[in-house]
Amino acid sequence: MRTTVRINEELLKRARKRAADEGRTLTSLVEEGLALILTQAKRRHGEHVELPVSKASGGVLPGVDLNRSCDLEEVMNKP
């Protein structure tokens, strides 16, 4: 569908450059941007988002108590 929109000149220059740098059309860049904004807007208004669950095994390092931030800091700062 063809439509007309008014876009700030500097923003349009940046968008054209980005599209050219990525080897794509300005239309595809605008469509992707709109889709991204519309998807994010849904999530902000309470849409349920299912988070992935880690299948990693193991646990914390011996001697590290996750309730004590100083234990974590010591482990993270070890060379």
CORSULFEN-V111817 format. One record per backbone hydrogen bond with DSSP energy under -1.0 kcal/mol. NH is the residue of the N-H (numbers start at 0). CO is the residue of the C=O. E is the energy in kcal/mol with one decimal. If there is no record, write none. Layout:
nh=<NH & NH>
co=<CO & CO>
e=<E & E>
This chain:
nh=<11 & 12 & 13 & 14 & 15 & 16 & 17 & 18 & 19 & 20 & 21 & 22 & 23 & 28 & 29 & 30 & 31 & 32 & 33 & 34 & 35 & 36 & 37 & 38 & 39 & 40 & 41 & 42 & 43 & 45 & 46 & 63 & 67 & 70 & 71 & 72 & 73 & 74 & 75 & 76>
co=<7 & 8 & 9 & 10 & 11 & 12 & 13 & 14 & 15 & 16 & 17 & 19 & 18 & 24 & 25 & 26 & 27 & 28 & 29 & 30 & 31 & 32 & 33 & 34 & 35 & 36 & 37 & 38 & 39 & 42 & 41 & 60 & 64 & 67 & 67 & 68 & 69 & 70 & 71 & 72>
e=<-2.5 & -2.2 & -2.3 & -2.5 & -2.7 & -2.3 & -2.5 & -2.6 & -2.5 & -3.0 & -1.8 & -1.2 & -2.8 & -1.7 & -2.6 & -2.7 & -2.2 & -2.3 & -2.6 & -2.5 & -2.4 & -2.3 & -2.6 & -2.1 & -2.4 & -2.2 & -1.4 & -1.5 & -1.8 & -1.1 & -1.2 & -2.0 & -2.5 & -1.0 & -1.3 & -2.5 & -2.1 & -1.9 & -2.6 & -1.8>
